[in-house]
C-alpha cells in the first residue's frame, strides 16, 4: 500500500501513467471500455497510448437512502443489480427502494446510451482483450457491474486499469477479471477526488467529443491483417 499517495494533476496525467504500466502487455484486438463520465478521459488516453479501440460500458451506482454520494450498489446495462456488502445493514434500503432506484438509474443509462450511440456504434467485445477503466474505484459497485457485462459479452481477457482504488475493494474485483493494474491503493482513502488536483466534473458533451474525435482508428493488428502476403 502507498505510504506517500500520488496526487495526479488531472485524469490525462493519470491515464498516461497507466499507459506506461501497460506497455508490453500482450493485447489481442484490444478494446478500452470506459465507465462514463470521468472514466472516458482516462480511457481515451489508454486507447491512444496502446493503439486500442475506445468505447464505453454503462453502469450506474444505486444511491443509498439519504446519502446520494454513497453507492448502495450498481446496475448494469442489462438491468442486473449488484449490491455492496453493507447494503443489507441499511434498514431504509428495502426491496421497494432498491427497485425504484434501479429504474431511475436505468433511465439515465438509456439516456446516455442514446447520446453515445448516436456518435459511436457499439464495439464488439467477444474474443478480445478488454481494458475496463474509470478514474478510480471507491466502493467498486459500478466497476463490478461493468465487469459482469464485459464477461457476459465474451471477452477473451479482462484487465482492470485504474489510477487509484480503495484497498479493500480491489479484492472484490479480482474474481471478475484476469488482471488489475492500479497505480495506488492508499490506506487513507475517502474519495477519488482527493487524489487529483483537477477533478472537474466531466459533462456529457466532453464524453461525446472524446468519442467523436477518437473515432475508430485502424489498429496495428488490423493493418497487419490487411497487408498483402508476399510469397
C-alpha positions as CSV (number, residue, x, y, z in Angstrom):
1,X,0.0,0.0,0.0
2,X,1.2,3.5,-0.7
3,X,2.7,5.4,2.2
4,X,3.0,8.6,0.1
5,X,0.0,8.7,-2.2
6,X,0.3,10.2,-5.7
7,X,-1.7,13.3,-6.4
8,X,-2.4,13.4,-10.2
9,X,-2.5,16.7,-12.0
10,X,-5.6,15.5,-13.8
11,X,-7.2,12.5,-15.5
12,X,-4.9,12.9,-18.5
13,X,-1.8,12.5,-16.4
14,X,-3.2,9.5,-14.6
15,X,-4.1,7.9,-17.9
16,X,-0.6,8.3,-19.3
17,X,0.8,6.8,-16.1
18,X,-1.4,3.8,-16.7
19,X,-0.2,3.5,-20.3
20,X,3.3,3.2,-19.1
21,X,2.3,0.4,-16.8
22,X,0.6,-1.5,-19.6
23,X,3.2,-1.1,-22.3
24,X,4.4,-4.6,-23.4
25,X,1.3,-6.3,-22.2
26,X,0.0,-9.0,-24.6
27,X,-3.2,-7.5,-26.1
28,X,-5.4,-9.3,-28.6
29,X,-7.5,-6.9,-30.7
30,X,-7.5,-4.5,-27.7
31,X,-10.6,-2.6,-26.7
32,X,-10.7,0.0,-23.9
33,X,-14.1,0.3,-22.3
34,X,-14.5,3.4,-20.1
35,X,-17.2,4.0,-17.5
36,X,-18.7,7.4,-18.1
37,X,-18.2,10.1,-17.4
38,X,-14.8,10.6,-15.8
39,X,-13.5,7.3,-17.0
40,X,-13.8,8.3,-20.6
41,X,-11.0,10.8,-20.2
42,X,-8.8,8.1,-18.8
43,X,-10.0,5.7,-21.5
44,X,-9.2,8.0,-24.4
45,X,-5.6,8.3,-23.2
46,X,-5.3,4.5,-22.8
47,X,-6.7,3.8,-26.2
48,X,-4.3,6.3,-27.9
49,X,-1.3,5.1,-26.0
50,X,-1.9,1.4,-26.6
51,X,-3.3,1.6,-30.1
52,X,-6.6,0.2,-29.0
53,X,-10.3,0.9,-29.8
54,X,-12.3,3.1,-27.5
55,X,-15.9,2.6,-26.3
56,X,-17.9,2.8,-23.1
57,X,-19.6,0.4,-20.8
58,X,-22.6,1.8,-19.0
59,X,-23.2,1.1,-15.3
60,X,-24.7,3.4,-12.7
61,X,-24.4,3.4,-8.9
62,X,-27.6,2.9,-6.8
63,X,-27.6,5.8,-4.4
64,X,-28.1,5.0,-0.7
65,X,-31.2,6.5,1.0
66,X,-30.4,10.0,2.4
67,X,-26.8,9.6,1.3
68,X,-26.7,10.1,-2.5
69,X,-22.9,10.1,-2.7
70,X,-22.8,6.6,-1.1
71,X,-23.2,3.7,-3.5
72,X,-25.6,1.1,-2.2
73,X,-24.7,-0.9,-5.3
74,X,-24.9,-0.6,-9.0
75,X,-27.0,-1.6,-12.0
76,X,-25.5,-2.8,-15.3
77,X,-26.7,-2.0,-18.9
78,X,-28.7,-5.3,-18.8
79,X,-30.5,-4.2,-15.7
80,X,-28.7,-6.6,-13.3
81,X,-28.3,-5.2,-9.8
82,X,-25.1,-5.8,-7.7
83,X,-25.4,-4.7,-4.1
84,X,-22.4,-3.7,-1.8
85,X,-21.6,-5.8,1.2
86,X,-23.1,-3.2,3.6
87,X,-26.4,-2.8,1.7
88,X,-28.4,-5.3,3.9
89,X,-27.4,-3.3,7.0
90,X,-29.2,-0.2,5.7
91,X,-32.8,-0.6,7.0
92,X,-34.1,2.2,4.7
93,X,-32.9,0.3,1.6
94,X,-35.7,-2.2,1.3
95,X,-36.6,-4.0,-1.9
96,X,-39.1,-1.3,-2.9
97,X,-36.4,1.4,-2.6
98,X,-33.8,-0.6,-4.5
99,X,-36.2,-1.3,-7.3
100,X,-37.3,2.4,-7.6
101,X,-33.6,3.5,-7.6
102,X,-32.8,0.8,-10.2
103,X,-35.5,2.2,-12.5
104,X,-34.2,5.7,-12.1
105,X,-30.6,4.7,-13.0
106,X,-31.7,2.5,-15.9
107,X,-33.5,5.6,-17.3
108,X,-30.2,7.5,-17.0
109,X,-28.3,4.6,-18.7
110,X,-30.8,4.7,-21.6
111,X,-30.4,8.5,-21.9
112,X,-26.7,8.2,-22.1
113,X,-26.8,5.2,-24.4
114,X,-28.9,7.2,-26.9
115,X,-26.5,10.1,-26.9
116,X,-23.4,7.9,-27.2
117,X,-24.6,5.5,-29.8
118,X,-25.5,8.5,-32.0
119,X,-21.8,9.2,-32.4
120,X,-20.2,5.8,-31.7
121,X,-21.7,2.4,-32.6
122,X,-21.1,-0.3,-30.0
123,X,-17.8,-2.1,-30.4
124,X,-17.8,-5.9,-30.4
125,X,-16.3,-7.5,-27.3
126,X,-16.2,-11.2,-27.9
127,X,-12.7,-12.7,-28.3
128,X,-10.8,-9.5,-27.4
129,X,-8.6,-8.2,-24.7
130,X,-10.8,-5.7,-22.9
131,X,-9.3,-3.0,-20.6
132,X,-12.0,-1.6,-18.3
133,X,-11.2,1.7,-16.8
134,X,-12.6,4.5,-14.6
135,X,-10.9,7.5,-12.8
136,X,-10.9,5.5,-9.6
137,X,-12.6,2.8,-7.5
138,X,-14.3,3.7,-4.2
139,X,-17.0,1.2,-3.4
140,X,-16.3,-0.8,-6.6
141,X,-20.0,-1.1,-7.4
142,X,-20.1,0.4,-10.8
143,X,-16.9,-1.4,-11.8
144,X,-18.3,-4.8,-10.6
145,X,-21.5,-4.2,-12.7
146,X,-19.3,-3.3,-15.7
147,X,-17.2,-6.4,-15.4
148,X,-20.2,-8.6,-15.3
149,X,-21.4,-7.0,-18.6
150,X,-18.0,-7.5,-20.2
151,X,-17.6,-11.1,-19.1
152,X,-21.1,-12.0,-20.3
153,X,-20.2,-10.5,-23.7
154,X,-17.4,-13.0,-24.2
155,X,-14.2,-11.0,-23.7
156,X,-11.1,-13.2,-24.0
157,X,-9.1,-11.3,-21.4
158,X,-10.2,-8.6,-19.0
159,X,-7.8,-6.1,-17.5
160,X,-9.0,-3.5,-14.9
161,X,-6.9,-0.4,-15.2
162,X,-7.4,2.4,-12.7
163,X,-5.3,5.2,-11.2
164,X,-6.5,4.7,-7.6
165,X,-8.6,2.4,-5.6
166,X,-9.7,1.7,-2.0
167,X,-7.6,-1.2,-0.9
168,X,-10.4,-3.4,0.4
169,X,-12.4,-3.1,-2.9
170,X,-9.5,-4.3,-5.1
171,X,-10.0,-7.8,-3.6
172,X,-13.7,-7.7,-4.6
173,X,-12.7,-7.2,-8.3
174,X,-10.1,-9.9,-8.6
175,X,-12.5,-12.8,-9.3
176,X,-14.1,-10.8,-12.1
177,X,-11.1,-10.1,-14.2
178,X,-7.8,-11.6,-15.3
179,X,-5.5,-8.7,-14.1
180,X,-5.7,-5.5,-12.2
181,X,-3.4,-2.6,-12.9
182,X,-3.8,0.0,-10.2
183,X,-1.3,2.8,-9.6
184,X,-2.0,3.2,-5.9
185,X,-4.2,1.7,-3.1
186,X,-3.8,4.4,-0.3
187,X,-4.8,3.5,3.2
188,X,-6.2,6.9,3.8
189,X,-9.0,6.8,1.2
190,X,-12.1,9.0,1.5
191,X,-13.0,9.9,-2.1
192,X,-11.5,9.6,-5.5
193,X,-11.2,13.3,-6.0
194,X,-8.7,13.7,-3.1
195,X,-6.1,12.2,-5.4
196,X,-6.5,14.7,-8.2
197,X,-5.6,18.4,-8.3
198,X,-8.0,18.9,-11.1
199,X,-11.1,16.7,-10.7
200,X,-13.6,18.8,-12.6
201,X,-16.9,17.1,-13.4
202,X,-16.9,15.7,-16.9
203,X,-20.0,16.7,-18.9
204,X,-21.9,14.7,-21.5
205,X,-20.6,16.9,-24.3
206,X,-17.0,16.1,-23.3
207,X,-17.7,12.4,-23.4
208,X,-19.2,12.8,-26.9
209,X,-16.3,15.0,-28.0
210,X,-13.8,12.3,-27.0
211,X,-15.7,9.5,-28.7
212,X,-16.3,11.6,-31.8
213,X,-12.7,12.8,-32.1
214,X,-11.2,9.4,-31.3
215,X,-13.4,7.7,-33.9
216,X,-12.4,4.2,-34.7
217,X,-8.7,4.3,-35.7
218,X,-7.3,1.3,-37.6
219,X,-5.2,-0.5,-35.1
220,X,-1.8,-2.1,-35.9
221,X,-3.5,-5.5,-35.7
222,X,-6.0,-4.6,-38.4
223,X,-3.3,-3.0,-40.5
224,X,-1.2,-6.2,-40.3
225,X,-4.2,-8.3,-41.3
226,X,-4.9,-6.1,-44.3
227,X,-1.3,-6.1,-45.6
228,X,-0.7,-8.4,-48.7
229,X,1.3,-11.5,-48.0
230,X,4.3,-11.7,-50.3
231,X,5.4,-15.3,-51.1
